[in-house]
Amino acid sequence: MNIIIVGAGEIGKYLAEELSRQQHSISVIEQDSHLAMELEQAVDAKVILGDGSKASTLVEANVESCELFIALTNDNTVNIVSCSMAKSMGVKEVLCRMHPRLQSEEWLFDYRGHFGLDHLFSTEKLSSLELSKYIRNPDALAVEELASGKIELQQLRISSKSEVVGKTLQDVKFPDKTRVALIGRKGESLIPTADTIILERDIITVFGEPKKLRELSKRVIHNQREVKDLRIAIFGGGEYGFALAQMLEAWGCKIRVFEEREERCQFLSEQLQTSTIIHADATMMEELKDEQIGEADFFVATSISDEDNVMSCLQAHDLGAKKCLTLIHRADYARTISRMGRNLGIRAAVSPREATRRDIERFLTDDQFHIVKSYSDNDVIEMVVREDSPVDGMKISEVEWPPECVLIGLVHKTEAAVPGPDDLIAAGDIIYAMVSKDSRKKFVKLLK
């Protein structure tokens, strides 16, 4: 694909390197001459020194032949303006990075629709979602997010004592707006029907609003501790730690945030509702001892320093913290720590660069749909309903969906949920579905 990236900072440089390795044609626009020179020496890409929000710069980058435009600077205005201009200049899909506090205002203003943006994302929010899923779902085998975290995927193993064993899907009273889309059994995966019987040791893949999935998981996994009772310690009150604390507050967790900058502590105290802000350096063992960090259920390191994050986790684990999570900016380091960290008490390491790459990766296709996740012969597909689609204006129940197809998400403007039979489909909506490879062509044809 012909791809233009605006911004060669930490995220932009990493993405340019990864996409270049995948043989995509990359052009990068960067205002900082030092960063532009570094990138030109490191990556097989066309590097343009200039302002991505200027038409002349976009023309120089051959925007007329661009298939995917990604704005990744730290400036909201540059990102939004450059994406909006690129869309008006004929780019098929534009992806816009946005500050998490601005993204949280989407319910007040439709940025995506107004500026013609195909996808909005926050690196801080994506990373915080990755960290929070280990806390919110400690017993789930896997957790993924769709629609900016409004819909969640969880994989749960059916307990022998579960109330759902031996029942068909239609006989089980699942929470409203949740859906079982896949069942793993003896190494095989099947898309279930209403008459499919749930068996002990089945691995079910369920979709729904995160809090409702928590309610569901209690019925299939026993002796779960309530999320609201969990004690969470966060090292670092920067944008990553702040975004994580906001997410966990909504779940009622007992949160303490360690931040050594006094002015930042004041900001956190004003913005967070129930979290306790501690003005201290969590890299110091004595500070951790004084704050009884050994009683924490989770210790999460989110500072800008990878070294400090790892060392503070090791100290917290040594003091008795039950589980540690860490932010690691270098993706290769994060992968290594995720593989080996459990021996050191670190359950997982999350890289902002890698979290952003995974979010963007599904747009790297010339097809009219995106494969979000694959499970054997079945895919989670994301697709926009076209204006001339036969399903435009119909209710979910009125559509003759192909076999082996389970709808798991419907996004209308800024609203997202697992659809019900009476929900209306409109052009511009995004539909997520679990579809077998045999039924994919029929599903895509319906929405085209």
C-alpha positions as CSV (number, residue, x, y, z in Angstrom):
1,M,0.0,0.0,0.0
2,N,1.0,3.6,-0.5
3,I,1.1,5.1,3.1
4,I,1.8,8.6,4.3
5,I,2.8,9.1,8.0
6,V,2.8,12.5,9.6
7,G,5.2,12.7,12.5
8,A,8.4,10.8,13.1
9,G,8.4,10.8,16.8
10,E,8.6,7.6,19.0
11,I,5.4,6.1,17.5
12,G,5.8,7.4,13.9
13,K,9.3,6.2,13.6
14,Y,8.5,2.7,14.9
15,L,5.5,2.4,12.6
16,A,7.5,3.5,9.6
17,E,10.1,0.9,10.3
18,E,7.6,-1.9,10.7
19,L,5.5,-1.0,7.6
20,S,8.7,-0.6,5.6
21,R,9.7,-4.1,6.5
22,Q,6.3,-5.3,5.3
23,Q,7.2,-3.9,1.8
24,H,4.7,-1.0,2.0
25,S,5.6,2.2,0.1
26,I,6.1,4.7,2.9
27,S,6.4,8.5,2.9
28,V,6.9,10.3,6.2
29,I,6.3,14.0,6.9
30,E,8.3,15.6,9.8
31,Q,8.9,19.2,10.8
32,D,12.0,18.5,13.0
33,S,15.1,18.4,10.8
34,H,17.0,16.2,13.3
35,L,14.2,13.6,13.5
36,A,13.8,13.7,9.7
37,M,17.5,13.1,9.2
38,E,17.5,10.2,11.7
39,L,14.6,8.5,10.0
40,E,16.1,9.0,6.5
41,Q,19.2,7.0,7.6
42,A,17.2,4.3,9.4
43,V,14.2,3.5,7.2
44,D,13.6,2.8,3.5
45,A,11.1,5.6,3.1
46,K,10.6,8.9,1.4
47,V,11.1,11.6,4.1
48,I,9.7,15.1,3.6
49,L,10.8,17.9,5.9
50,G,7.7,20.1,6.4
51,D,4.3,20.8,8.0
52,G,1.8,18.0,7.4
53,S,-1.1,20.4,7.8
54,K,0.0,22.4,4.7
55,A,-1.4,21.5,1.2
56,S,1.9,22.0,-0.5
57,T,3.6,19.4,1.8
58,L,0.8,16.9,1.2
59,V,1.2,17.4,-2.6
60,E,5.0,16.9,-2.2
61,A,4.3,13.6,-0.5
62,N,2.1,12.5,-3.4
63,V,-1.1,12.5,-1.5
64,E,-3.1,11.9,-4.7
65,S,-1.8,8.3,-4.8
66,C,-2.0,7.7,-1.0
67,E,-4.2,4.8,0.1
68,L,-3.7,5.1,3.9
69,F,-2.9,8.4,5.8
70,I,-1.8,8.3,9.4
71,A,-1.3,11.4,11.5
72,L,0.9,10.6,14.6
73,T,2.3,13.9,15.9
74,N,1.7,15.1,19.5
75,D,-0.3,18.1,18.2
76,N,-4.1,17.5,18.0
77,T,-4.5,20.4,15.5
78,V,-1.9,19.2,13.1
79,N,-3.3,15.7,13.2
80,I,-6.9,16.6,12.6
81,V,-6.2,19.3,10.0
82,S,-3.8,17.1,8.0
83,C,-6.2,14.1,8.1
84,S,-9.2,16.2,7.1
85,M,-7.2,17.8,4.2
86,A,-6.0,14.3,3.0
87,K,-9.5,13.0,3.0
88,S,-10.7,15.9,0.9
89,M,-7.8,15.4,-1.4
90,G,-9.0,11.8,-2.2
91,V,-7.3,9.5,0.4
92,K,-9.4,6.4,1.0
93,E,-8.7,6.1,4.7
94,V,-7.3,8.5,7.2
95,L,-6.3,7.6,10.8
96,C,-5.9,10.3,13.4
97,R,-4.0,10.2,16.7
98,M,-5.7,12.3,19.4
99,H,-4.9,13.3,22.9
100,P,-6.9,11.1,25.3
101,R,-8.6,14.0,27.0
102,L,-9.8,15.3,23.6
103,Q,-10.9,11.8,22.6
104,S,-13.0,11.5,25.8
105,E,-15.1,14.4,24.4
106,E,-16.4,12.4,21.4
107,W,-19.8,12.1,23.1
108,L,-20.0,15.9,23.0
109,F,-18.9,16.4,19.4
110,D,-18.6,14.0,16.4
111,Y,-15.0,14.7,15.4
112,R,-14.9,11.7,13.1
113,G,-18.0,12.7,11.1
114,H,-17.3,16.5,11.1
115,F,-13.7,16.2,9.9
116,G,-14.1,13.1,7.7
117,L,-11.9,10.9,9.9
118,D,-12.1,7.1,9.4
119,H,-10.5,6.2,12.8
120,L,-9.6,8.1,15.9
121,F,-7.2,6.7,18.5
122,S,-5.1,7.7,21.5
123,T,-1.8,5.9,22.1
124,E,-2.2,6.5,25.8
125,K,-5.7,5.1,25.9
126,L,-4.7,2.1,23.8
127,S,-1.9,1.3,26.1
128,S,-4.0,1.8,29.2
129,L,-6.7,-0.5,27.8
130,E,-4.0,-3.2,27.3
131,L,-2.9,-2.7,31.0
132,S,-6.4,-2.5,32.4
133,K,-7.6,-5.8,30.8
134,Y,-5.2,-7.8,33.0
135,I,-6.7,-6.1,36.1
136,R,-10.4,-6.2,35.1
137,N,-10.2,-9.8,33.9
138,P,-7.6,-11.7,35.8
139,D,-9.3,-15.1,35.1
140,A,-9.9,-14.6,31.4
141,L,-7.7,-16.6,29.0
142,A,-7.7,-13.7,26.5
143,V,-9.1,-10.2,26.3
144,E,-9.3,-7.8,23.3
145,E,-11.1,-4.5,22.7
146,L,-13.3,-3.4,19.8
147,A,-14.7,0.1,19.0
148,S,-12.2,1.9,21.3
149,G,-12.9,-0.4,24.2
150,K,-16.7,0.0,24.2
151,I,-17.0,-3.6,23.2
152,E,-14.8,-6.3,24.6
153,L,-13.9,-9.9,23.7
154,Q,-13.2,-12.4,26.4
155,Q,-12.3,-16.0,26.3
156,L,-13.5,-18.0,29.3
157,R,-13.1,-21.7,30.1
158,I,-16.3,-23.3,31.3
159,S,-15.9,-24.6,34.9
160,S,-17.2,-28.1,35.8
161,K,-19.4,-26.4,38.4
162,S,-20.8,-23.8,36.0
163,E,-24.5,-23.4,35.8
164,V,-24.4,-23.3,32.0
165,V,-22.9,-26.8,31.5
166,G,-25.3,-29.0,29.5
167,K,-27.5,-26.2,28.4
168,T,-28.1,-24.8,24.9
169,L,-27.3,-21.2,24.2
170,Q,-31.0,-20.3,23.9
171,D,-31.6,-21.8,27.4
172,V,-28.9,-19.8,29.1
173,K,-30.0,-16.4,30.3
174,F,-26.9,-14.4,29.2
175,P,-26.8,-10.7,30.1
176,D,-28.4,-8.4,27.6
177,K,-26.2,-7.2,24.8
178,T,-23.7,-10.0,25.2
179,R,-23.0,-12.7,22.6
180,V,-21.2,-16.1,22.4
181,A,-19.6,-16.0,19.0
182,L,-17.2,-18.9,19.1
183,I,-16.8,-22.2,21.1
184,G,-13.4,-24.0,21.3
185,R,-13.8,-27.7,21.9
186,K,-11.1,-30.4,21.7
187,G,-8.8,-28.2,19.6
188,E,-11.5,-27.1,17.1
189,S,-13.5,-23.9,16.9
190,L,-17.1,-23.6,15.9
191,I,-19.5,-20.7,15.4
192,P,-22.5,-21.8,17.6
193,T,-26.2,-21.7,16.9
194,A,-29.0,-21.3,19.4
195,D,-29.2,-25.1,19.8
196,T,-25.5,-25.6,20.5
197,I,-24.9,-27.3,23.9
198,I,-22.2,-25.9,26.2
199,L,-19.9,-28.5,27.7
200,E,-17.5,-28.6,30.5
201,R,-14.0,-27.4,29.5
202,D,-15.3,-25.5,26.5
203,I,-13.6,-22.3,25.8
204,I,-16.2,-19.7,24.9
205,T,-15.4,-16.4,23.1
206,V,-17.9,-13.8,24.2
207,F,-18.4,-10.2,23.2
208,G,-20.2,-7.3,25.0
209,E,-19.9,-4.2,27.1
210,P,-17.0,-4.9,29.6
211,K,-19.1,-4.6,32.8
212,K,-21.7,-7.0,31.4
213,L,-19.0,-9.5,30.5
214,R,-17.7,-9.3,34.1
215,E,-21.2,-10.3,35.2
216,L,-21.2,-13.2,32.7
217,S,-17.8,-14.5,33.7
218,K,-18.9,-14.9,37.3
219,R,-21.4,-17.6,36.1
220,V,-18.7,-19.6,34.4
221,I,-15.7,-19.1,36.6
222,H,-16.0,-19.6,40.4
223,N,-14.4,-17.8,43.3
224,Q,-13.8,-14.6,41.4
225,R,-12.9,-11.6,43.5
226,E,-14.9,-8.4,42.8
227,V,-13.0,-5.8,40.7
228,K,-14.1,-3.1,43.1
229,D,-12.2,-4.7,45.9
230,L,-8.9,-4.8,44.1
231,R,-6.1,-2.6,45.5
232,I,-4.1,-1.0,42.6
233,A,-0.9,1.0,42.9
234,I,0.2,3.0,39.9
235,F,3.7,4.3,39.5
236,G,3.7,7.5,37.4
237,G,1.0,10.1,37.1
238,G,1.7,11.1,33.5
239,E,-0.8,10.7,30.7
240,Y,-0.5,6.9,30.7
241,G,-1.0,6.6,34.4
242,F,-3.8,9.2,34.4
243,A,-5.7,7.4,31.6
244,L,-5.3,4.1,33.4
245,A,-6.6,5.5,36.7
246,Q,-9.6,7.1,35.0
247,M,-10.5,3.7,33.5
248,L,-10.1,1.8,36.8
249,E,-12.1,4.4,38.7
250,A,-15.1,3.6,36.6
251,W,-14.8,0.0,37.9
252,G,-14.6,1.1,41.5
253,C,-11.0,-0.1,42.1
254,K,-9.1,1.3,45.1
255,I,-6.3,3.2,43.5
256,R,-3.2,4.9,44.7
257,V,-1.1,7.0,42.2
258,F,2.6,7.7,43.0
259,E,3.9,10.9,41.4
260,E,7.0,12.8,42.3
261,R,6.2,16.1,40.5
262,E,4.2,18.3,42.8
263,E,2.4,20.3,40.1
264,R,1.3,17.0,38.5
265,C,0.0,15.7,41.8
266,Q,-2.2,18.8,42.0
267,F,-3.6,18.2,38.5
268,L,-4.3,14.5,39.4
269,S,-6.1,15.5,42.6
270,E,-8.3,17.8,40.7
271,Q,-9.1,15.5,37.8
272,L,-9.4,12.1,39.5
273,Q,-12.5,11.4,41.6
274,T,-11.7,8.6,44.0
275,S,-8.0,7.9,43.6
276,T,-5.5,8.7,46.3
277,I,-2.5,10.7,45.0
278,I,0.8,10.2,46.8
279,H,3.6,12.7,46.3
280,A,6.5,10.3,46.3
281,D,9.2,8.6,44.2
282,A,8.1,4.9,43.7
283,T,11.6,3.9,42.5
284,M,12.7,4.3,46.2
285,M,12.3,1.1,48.2
286,E,11.7,3.0,51.4
287,E,8.9,4.9,49.9
288,L,7.2,1.6,48.7
289,K,7.7,0.1,52.2
290,D,6.2,3.2,53.9
291,E,3.1,3.0,51.6
292,Q,2.7,-0.8,52.3
293,I,3.0,-1.6,48.6
294,G,3.2,-5.3,49.5
295,E,-0.6,-5.3,50.2
296,A,-1.4,-4.2,46.6
297,D,-3.2,-6.7,44.3
298,F,-1.6,-5.0,41.3
299,F,1.4,-2.7,41.0
300,V,1.4,-1.0,37.6
301,A,4.5,1.0,36.4
302,T,3.6,3.7,33.8
303,S,6.5,6.2,33.9
304,I,8.4,7.4,30.8
305,S,11.5,5.4,31.9
306,D,11.6,1.7,30.9
307,E,14.4,1.1,33.4
308,D,12.5,2.7,36.3
309,N,9.4,0.8,35.4
310,V,11.1,-2.6,35.5
311,M,13.1,-1.9,38.7
312,S,10.0,-0.6,40.5
313,C,8.1,-3.7,39.6
314,L,10.9,-5.9,40.9
315,Q,10.9,-4.0,44.1
316,A,7.2,-4.1,44.5
317,H,7.2,-7.9,43.8
318,D,10.0,-8.3,46.4
319,L,7.8,-6.5,49.0
320,G,4.8,-8.8,48.3
321,A,2.7,-7.1,45.6
322,K,0.7,-9.9,44.1
323,K,0.9,-9.0,40.4
324,C,3.0,-6.5,38.5
325,L,2.4,-4.9,35.1
326,T,4.6,-2.5,33.3
327,L,4.7,-0.1,30.4
328,I,7.8,-0.6,28.2
329,H,8.2,1.8,25.4
330,R,10.6,-0.3,23.3
331,A,8.5,-3.0,21.7
332,D,11.3,-5.6,21.5
333,Y,12.0,-5.2,25.3
334,A,8.3,-5.5,26.0
335,R,8.1,-8.8,24.1
336,T,11.0,-10.2,26.0
337,I,9.7,-9.1,29.4
338,S,6.2,-10.5,28.6
339,R,7.9,-13.9,27.8
340,M,10.3,-14.0,30.8
341,G,8.8,-11.6,33.3
342,R,6.6,-14.0,35.2
343,N,9.8,-15.5,36.7
344,L,10.4,-12.0,38.1
345,G,6.8,-11.3,39.2
346,I,5.9,-9.2,36.1
347,R,2.7,-10.6,34.5
348,A,2.8,-8.6,31.3
349,A,4.6,-5.7,29.6
350,V,2.8,-3.3,27.3
351,S,4.5,-1.2,24.6
352,P,2.6,1.9,23.4
353,R,4.3,1.5,20.0
354,E,3.1,-2.0,19.6
355,A,-0.4,-1.2,20.9
356,T,-0.7,1.5,18.2
357,R,0.7,-0.8,15.5
358,R,-1.9,-3.5,16.3
359,D,-4.7,-0.9,16.2
360,I,-3.6,0.4,12.8
361,E,-2.7,-3.0,11.3
362,R,-6.3,-4.0,10.5
363,F,-6.4,-1.1,8.0
364,L,-3.5,-2.5,6.0
365,T,-5.6,-4.1,3.3
366,D,-7.0,-3.3,-0.1
367,D,-10.2,-5.2,0.7
368,Q,-13.4,-3.5,1.7
369,F,-13.3,-5.0,5.1
370,H,-10.8,-5.4,7.9
371,I,-9.9,-8.7,9.7
372,V,-9.6,-7.7,13.4
373,K,-8.8,-11.2,14.7
374,S,-8.5,-14.7,13.3
375,Y,-9.5,-18.0,15.0
376,S,-8.7,-21.0,12.9
377,D,-11.3,-20.9,10.1
378,N,-13.2,-18.0,11.5
379,D,-12.5,-14.3,11.5
380,V,-13.7,-11.2,13.4
381,I,-14.5,-8.8,10.5
382,E,-15.0,-5.0,10.7
383,M,-16.8,-3.4,7.8
384,V,-18.6,-0.1,7.1
385,V,-22.1,-0.3,5.7
386,R,-22.1,1.4,2.2
387,E,-24.8,3.8,1.1
388,D,-26.1,1.5,-1.6
389,S,-26.0,-1.6,0.7
390,P,-29.2,-3.7,0.7
391,V,-29.2,-3.7,4.5
392,D,-29.2,0.1,4.8
393,G,-32.4,1.1,6.8
394,M,-33.2,-2.5,7.8
395,K,-33.5,-3.9,11.3
396,I,-31.0,-6.6,12.3
397,S,-33.8,-9.2,12.5
398,E,-35.0,-8.3,8.9
399,V,-31.7,-9.3,7.3
400,E,-31.1,-12.8,6.0
401,W,-27.5,-13.2,7.4
402,P,-25.4,-16.0,6.0
403,P,-24.8,-19.2,8.0
404,E,-21.9,-19.3,10.5
405,C,-22.1,-15.5,11.0
406,V,-22.6,-14.0,14.5
407,L,-23.0,-10.2,14.8
408,I,-20.9,-8.9,17.7
409,G,-20.9,-5.1,17.3
410,L,-22.7,-2.2,15.8
411,V,-21.2,1.3,15.9
412,H,-23.5,4.2,15.0
413,K,-21.6,7.5,15.2
414,T,-20.2,7.4,18.7
415,E,-22.5,4.7,20.1
416,A,-21.3,1.1,20.1
417,A,-22.9,-2.1,21.4
418,V,-23.6,-5.7,20.6
419,P,-26.7,-5.3,18.4
420,G,-30.2,-6.6,19.2
421,P,-32.9,-7.8,16.8
422,D,-34.6,-4.4,16.7
423,D,-31.5,-2.2,16.1
424,L,-31.5,-0.3,12.8
425,I,-28.6,-0.5,10.4
426,A,-27.7,2.8,8.6
427,A,-25.1,3.7,5.9
428,G,-21.9,4.7,7.6
429,D,-22.4,2.3,10.5
430,I,-19.6,-0.1,11.4
431,I,-20.5,-3.7,11.9
432,Y,-18.3,-6.3,13.6
433,A,-19.1,-10.0,13.0
434,M,-17.6,-13.4,13.7
435,V,-17.7,-15.0,10.2
436,S,-16.5,-18.4,8.9
437,K,-14.2,-18.2,5.9
438,D,-16.9,-20.0,3.8
439,S,-19.5,-17.3,4.6
440,R,-17.2,-14.3,4.2
441,K,-18.1,-13.5,0.6
442,K,-21.9,-13.5,1.4
443,F,-21.4,-11.3,4.4
444,V,-19.3,-8.7,2.6
445,K,-21.8,-8.7,-0.3
446,L,-24.6,-7.8,2.0
447,L,-22.8,-4.6,3.3
448,K,-21.2,-3.5,0.0
